């Protein structure tokens, strides 16, 4: 069952949205960590029995864990490898979170760079959440780039769409004409082949978060969230979005 205070906060007025709420369920906590992931937010780590504060980043999230990387100072790597419990706090896009009682489950590496599988916090303080920004693709992206090929469950015919904007967490897509059968919210997408540029192309498992018909442009507009992708692809996407964010004024999703 969802945290009642959090649900009331999400549906209430602005004053209610500014109040702090403690989240206790994984289905409520994981989306908060995704916001931090999408913003490449610096998180402060406080390890049990250690006075020094360490920093890191959330590389990715799952239903019952999250991936932690870029630990600083580097001596924190050895301490995390020993499995010490920790709490963390972070801030991004008017959202502040503080997670309690996390622990390292296992350690892996990608091209020699370690990352840690950590359990979701048993409790997470959330305050003042609002939606994060997506980034429009630059004009230099050619017509045959910035495209997505979506494969639906039980249908071998892929849908081809154009990327409107993108973030580390997902993208908005425009499909020409009506999609039949219609796309539905929470519909799983077993494969999304995303081709952003010649140097950034990846496959992801995704889910539809919203879908609408634009009668003026005769397009189906769809928002998807990337649920799973390869770690190297996630890092390349993070780097691409951070570069665009530094150069452009972001577009509101």
N, C-alpha and C positions, 0 to 999 in steps of 0.2 A: 504494500500500500504506500502511496506517495505521502511525503511529509505534508501535513495539513497546513501548517504555517506557511510553507513555501508555496503551496498551491494558491492560498489566499493572497499571498503577496504578488504572484504572477498575474492574477486576475483583477487586482484592486487598482485604486487610483494612484497617482504619482506619490502622494504622501506615504501610502502603504508600501510602494515599491522601494522607498528609500530606507525602510526599516530593515534591520538585520534579521536573518532567518537561519536556523540551523537545519541542515539537511542530513538525513540518516540513511537514505536508500541509495543504492548504486545507480538506479535509473535517474535520480535527481542530481547526483554528484558528478557523474561522467560528463554531462553537457557543460558543466562549469569548467572542467579541466580542458575540454575541447576549445573553449574560448581562449584559455591561456595558450594552448598549443597553436591556435590559428594566429595569434598575435606574437608568437615567439617571445612571450613574456619571460622576464627574469623572475625566478622564484627563489625565495630565501628558505634555506633548509636549516632546521635546528635539530641536531642529532642528540639523542639521549646521552647525558653524561658528558657532553662536550660544550665548552663555553663559546667557541668560535662559531660564527654564522657562515654557512657555505651558500653558494648560489648554483643554480642549474637551470635547465629548460625542459619542458615537457615535449618529447619527441612525438608521441602518439598516445592514444587511449584505447581501452577496450571496455567490455562490459564489467569486468571485475578487477582491472589492473590499469596501470599507466606506465609508459616508458619515460625514463629520466636520463638525460645526457648533459654533456658540457658542464661537468662539475668543477667548481672553482672555489678556493684554491685546490690544486690537484691532490693534496694530501687527503682530501675528502673521499677520493676514489677508494683508497685502501680501507677507510673507515666504513664506507657503505658496503664494501665487499664482505666485511665481517658480520653484516646482517643487523646492524644497530637500528633500533626504531627511530623514527624522526617525525617531526611536524613540518609544515611548510606554509608560506603565505605568498600571495602574488596579487598584482593589480594590473588590469588592462581594460580599456574601453569602458570606464566608469563601473567596472566590476572589481570588487575586492573579495578574495577568498582566503580562508585559513583552514587547512586540513589537519586533523589530529590522528595520531597513532597509525602511521604508515610503516611498512616494513618491506625490505628487499626480498623478493622471491627468487630471483636468479639474475645472472649477469651474462650478457652476450656482447659480441663486438661486430662491427662492420668496417672492413678495411683497417683494422687495428684500432678503431675508435670504440671504446666501451659504452654500452648503455645498459640501464638497470630496469628490470621488471619489478615494479613496486605495487603493493596492494593498495586499493582505494582507501582513503581515510575512513575510519569508523564514523566520523562526524565532520561536517564541513560547514563553516560559517560563510554565508553568502550575503553580500550587501550591494545594492544598487546596480543591478544588471541592466544593460541595454544591448541592442543588437550590434554586431560588429560590421565593419566595412568590407566590401569586396572591391576589387581593383579592375578597372576596365583595361582591355588589352590595347597596347599602343598602335597607332596607325601603320607602323612598319610591318605589322604581322600580315602576311599575305592571305588572299582568299582561301587558299588550300590549307592554311594553318588555322589555329584557333577553332578546331572542330572536335566533335565527340561522336563516337559510334556506340550506341547503347543497345545492349542485348537484354531482352526481357525474359522472364521465366516462361518456359513452354513455347517460345516463339523464336525460330531460327533466323527470322528476317530482322536484321539490325536497323535501328533508327539512326539517321544521320542529322546532326544538328550543329549550329554555330554557337560558339561560346560568346555570351554577352559580357560577363565579368567572372572573376575567379578569386578564390582565396585558398589558403592552405587547407581549409576544411571542406571546400566544395565549389560549385560553380552554378551559374544560371545559363540555360541553353535555350535557343530559339529553334524550333522545328517548323519547317515550311508546311503550311496547311494543318488540317486537323489530324490528330493521332487517333487511330482506331485499332483496338479498343482504347478508350480514353485512359490517360495516365492518372493514377490515384495516389493520394498522400499515403506515405509509409509503404509504397510498393517497392519491394526489393529489386535491385538490378544486379544480377550475378556478374556482369562484366560491363565496364565502361572503358573503352579505348580512347584515351584523351591525347590529342596531338596539339600542343600549344605552339611550339616552334620546332625548328629542325633539331635543336638540342634538348628539347623537353617534350618527351612523349612517354606515357605510362598507362598501365592497366590498373583499374581499381574496382573493388566491390563497393556498391553504393546503394543509396536509398533515396526515393523521391520525398522531398519535404514540402513542396507546393507545386501546383500546376494550374495554369489559367489560359483561356483563349483570348488572343488579341484580335478583335474583329477588324480593326483598322488596317493592321499589317497582315492579317490572315495567317497568323503564326500561333503555335502552341508554345507558351513560355513555361519552362520547367526549372525548378531549383532542386539540385541534388546535393547530398552530403557524401563525401568519400568516407567509407567505413574502414576499408583495409587496402593497403598498397605496400609495395616493397619499401623497406627502410631507405635505400639509396634514392628511390623516386621521391619519397617524402622530403628528403633533404634538398633535392634539386628544386622541388616545387617551393619549399620554404625560401630558398635563396632567390628564386625568380620573383616571387611575390614581394619579398623585402626590397629588392632592387626597384621594382615598379613603385612601391609605396614611397620610396625616398625621392622619386622623380616626379610623381604626379599627385594631384589632389584626388583622393579615392572617391569612388562612386558609392552611394548608399544603396545597400541591397534592399 
